């Protein structure tokens, strides 16, 4: 089956779109990436989405509008990736859309006797199905949360499929807005997979760069390269309770977004640290949080032969160098060393989830999210040729 996977991550900079061919060979699923592209959001949209996710006051009318606006952009990305892959829309059987997370609250809030976890992704799947004519499966996180899980992380399912090995134990690290890790113990089953969020990925770095320079990212790690990590600030950041919290755990912009950037700027105001030092410290913070979590919660589970890194953080050489130094002598390599495109992994995940849900197969991993049981993820919006069997 040819399936499109779509996601906009916590960086809120654009839509990752992957066109994937998924088939079974001797009972094992095989994925072939036909085409991948990142379609940037219109210039004014990232700021709106970040403000919304950061809890800045918004009218419900604006949330309603953004849900359908982002849905239109996701539909356009689906059409474009099909064109890039030279596959007619009529030959594509499913779209799996994660959408754009605007809030994620995995910590239960008490409402009387009820403990309520919640999450909200926008990018209306009805719009995607209507514009493309393709059955769209979307909104994957809520069902896991309804079953008592944290709704994240979800990519470990694909990590296991692509990178589990009978003889080598691997940690698969994704550095997006948030960093997460999947531990694939040599020879272990899917049910024994361990995975969790570790702390910030690019989110604090990008937030500081945006506030201090007006630019969106530290391109190529150039600001961090010119600066020096401040030991006092780094020590303060590493005391954040989430870093040392035991898994299962997940987090988002609610914890490591605008409020943390404002806190960093406030706590260093009197010391007048140069912008380059602040960005260098945030970069070291991301690497240190990853290293700390691997040391505390992965190495005690067993051996670790290599660390495989994906996500946008791979394109920051300063971050990758810092991570390699902290994890030495364990080798750190990007997904590309194993034949996969780093940035495509998350979009491929949701193509796979669409396939599995369509075939009645659960894709959450209770040992990862804390859910009571495996469940089917996503909501199905019929396309033009949808048939109830």
N, C-alpha and C positions, 0 to 999 in steps of 0.2 A: 504493500500500500504506500502511495505517495501522500505524505502528510506535511503540513506547515506547522511549525512551532513558533510562537510569538511571546515575547516578554519585554517589559521595560523594568529594569531593576531599581534598587533604591537610589542609584545615582540620578535617576529621572532625566537622563540626557537624550534618550531616544529609544527606538524599538529594535531589539535584536530579532531577526527573522531567519529561520532555517527551514529549508526544504529538504525533507529526509525521506529516503526509501526504507521502509521497515518490512522485513520478511522473516519467516521462520525457516531455519535450516537445521534439520535433525533435532527438532524440539527446542532449539535455542534461538532467541531473537537476534537478528543482525541489523545494524543501522548503517546506512550509507548516506553521507552528507552530499547532497546534490549541489546546493547553493546556500550561501550565507551572506548576510549584509546587515549593517547597522544603519537604520534610517533616522537621522537626527530629528528631534522635535522642532517645530517652528520656534523661532528665537525667544518669544515671550513666554512659552509654555513651561519650560523647566522651573522658572522662578515661581510660577503659580502653583505647580505641583509640590515643590519643596515647601512653600509657605503653608499649603494645605496639610501636608504630612507633618509639619512642625507644630501644628496646632494653632497657627495664627487665625484670628477670627475670619470666618467665611460665612456667607449666606448659604442656606441649603439650596437656593436657586443656582448658585455658582457650582456647587458640587454636582447637582443634577445636570447642568450644562456640560461640565467637564467630563462626566461619565460618557455622554454621547459623542462629544468632540474627540476624546481619546479613542473611542470605538471607531470613528471614521478614519482616524490615522492608522489604527491597527489594520483595518480593512485595506487601506491603500498599501500598507507594507506587505500584506499578504499577496495582493495583486502584483506588486513589484518583484517580490522574490520569485513568484511563479514565472514572471517574464524573464528574470535573470537566469533561472534554471531551464528556460525554454520548455516548460511544461504547461500546456493549456489548463486553465482553471477547471475545465470539465474532467480532466484526468486526475485531479487531486481529490482524495476521498474525505479527508478530515482536516480541520484546523484545531490545534490545541493552543488556547490563549490563556496565559497567566494573568494578563492585564497589568495595571499599574497599582502597586500597593500605596494606599494613602494613609493607612493606619493599621497597626498590628499590636494587639494587646493579649499576649499569651499568659500573663499573670492573672489568675481569676479575680474578678471583682464580686463581692458578696451582694446579692440582692435577696434579702431574707434568707431562706434555706438554700438558695441557688448560688452556685459558683459559676460566673459567666466569663468565659473567654470569648474574644471577638477579633475579627479581622475584616478589612474592607479593601477590595481591589476594584478599580474602575476601568473602563474600556468596554462598553456595552457589547456583549457577544451577539445580541440580536442584530445589531448593526453590521457586525462582521459577516454573519451568516446571510443577511439580506443583500449586502453589497457584492458578495462573492458567489452566492448560491451554494456554498459548501457548508455541510454540517459542522458546527463549531462546538467544541467542548471546552468549557472555561470555568473559572472560579474554583480552583482545586483545593485551596486551603481550608475552607469552612467545614467540610465533612470530617476531616481529621480532628478539628477542634471540637466538633459536636460529639466525637467519640472519645473525648477526654485528652486529646493531644494538643501540642502547641502549634500545629499547622506548619511547622518548619523544623529543620530544613527538609526540602523535598528532593533535591538533586542526588542524594546518596543512592537512590534507586538506580539511576543511570550510571553513577560511578561504579557501583557493584557490577553492573552488566558489562561495562567497557574495560574495567581495570582490575577486577579481582584476579588473583593468581594463586595457584596451588602451593607455590613455594616461597613467594615473596610477600611480606607484609608491607602495606603501603598506606600513607596518609595522603588523602586528596584534599587540597586546600583551595577554596574558591575565594578570591579577593575581589568582591564587588563593592557596593557601598558598605556592606557588612562582610566580615570574614567568617567562613565556616569551614569545618573539617569533617571528612569521612574517614574512619579507620577501617581498612579492609585487611583483616588478619588472614595470613596465609591459610588457604584451604577452608576458611569459615563459610557458613551459609549466609544467605541474605538476612535471615532472622537474627543473626549474631552481629550484624553491622552496627557500629557505633558512629554517631554523628551529632554535631551540635554547632551552634553559633559560638564564636569566640570573642567577638568584640568588633571594633570598627575595622573596616577595610579602607576604602578611599574616602569615606564620608567626612571624617574630621579634617583630613588633608584638604579635600576640595572646599569644605566650608571655610577654612582659614584663607585659602587662596582667593576665594570669591570675595570674602570680606576685606581682605588686605589689598588686593590688586584689581578686583573687578573681572579677572579672568575666571574661567570655569574650572581649570585643572592645572596642576603643576606638570606641564608638558615635559616628558622625558626626565622628570625629577630634577629639573635644573635649579629650582629655588632651594630644594633640600640639599643639593650638592654644594651650593654656595654657603649654606648655613652650618651651624653646629648644634647638635641636640643639647638642650639644657637639662642637666642632671636633676635639678630640683623639681622642675616642671614634670619631667618624665616620671620621677618617683611619685609625685602627686597623682598623675593620671593612672599609673599602674595600681594604685590603691582602690580604683573603682570596684565596687563589689561584684559587678557582673563578671569581671575577668576571672575571679577565683570561685565563682559559683559553680556548683557541681551540675553536670548534665542530668536530664535533658534541659536545654535552655535555648531560647531564641530571643532575638532583639531586633531593633530597627532604629529609624530616625527619631522615634520618641525618646530614645535614650542617648544616642550618639549624634544627634543632629544639631540644630541651631542652639539649643540650650547648652550643649557642651562647648561649642565654639565660643559662645558668649561668656561662659565660665572661664575658659582659658584666657580670653582677652582681659577679663576683669582681674583675674588673679595675677596677671603679669604686667598690669598697667603701670605700677610704680617702678618696676624694674626696667621698663622700656626695652624689652628684647627686640632685636631686629626681626622683621618679617621672615627673613630667611631662616633664622634660628627657630622661630615658631613652627614653620613648615617642616624643618628638619626634625624637630621634636615629635611632631604629629606622625611623621613617617616612621620614626623609630618606635613610637608608641604602637602603631599597627603591627610592626614586625615583632615587638616584644610581647604583645598580647597573644599573638599566634604561638610564639615559642613557649610562653608560659603555659598555655592551655595544652599544648602537645606534651610538655614535660609533666604536667600535673595529671592529665586525664587520658593520655594515649599510651605513653611509655609504660605505665603500670599495667596495661592490659596485655602487653607482650612485646615482641621485637618489632623493630621498624627499619626496613631496608632502604626506603626512599620516600621523599615527599614530592608529590606532583602538584603543580600550581596552575590554576586557571583564573579567568576573570580579568577585568580591566587592570588590576594591579600588576599583572605580568608586564605591562608596558611601561612600568616605572622602574628603571634599572637601579635606582638608589634603594628603593624598597626591597627589590629582589636580592641585592647584594647584602643588605642588612639582615634579611631573613636567612640567607645562606650562612652568614657568619654566626648568627645566634644558634642555628641548628647543627652546625658542623660537629662531628664528621659525617652526619647523615646527608646524603646528596639531595639537592633541591633542583628539580627540573620542571620545565613547563609542559603542558599537555602536548605541545608540538613534538616533543621528543618521543611521544608514543603514537604519533600519527593523527592527532586530533587538534582542531582549532580551538584555542583557549576560550575565545569570546563566544563560540557557538554552543558551548556545552549546555547552558541553561535553556536556550531556545530548543535544542534537541530534546531536552528532558520533557518539555511540554508537548512536543510532537509524540514522544513515546507514551506519555500519560493518556493522550487522546486515543491512541491505538489500544492501549490496555483497557481503558474504561469502555470503549466500544466493544471489546471482546469479553467484558465482564470480569476483568482481573484487577484486584486491589493493587495500589501502588504506594500507599503509605507504609512505613516501616515502624511498627509500634516500639521497637527497641530504641528508635531514634527520636520519635516525637513524643513518646509517652502515652500514645493512644491505647485504649483498652483492647483494640482488635484491628486487624487489617480491614480497610473499607474501600469501596469504589470512590474515586475522587472526581469531582467536576459535575457540571450541569450541562445537559445536552440541548443545544438549540438546532432544530432540524434545518437542513439546507434544501435546495430545490428537489433533489432526488432522494430525500430521506425515506426509508421504508421501515416500518415497524415489523419485525419478524416474529 
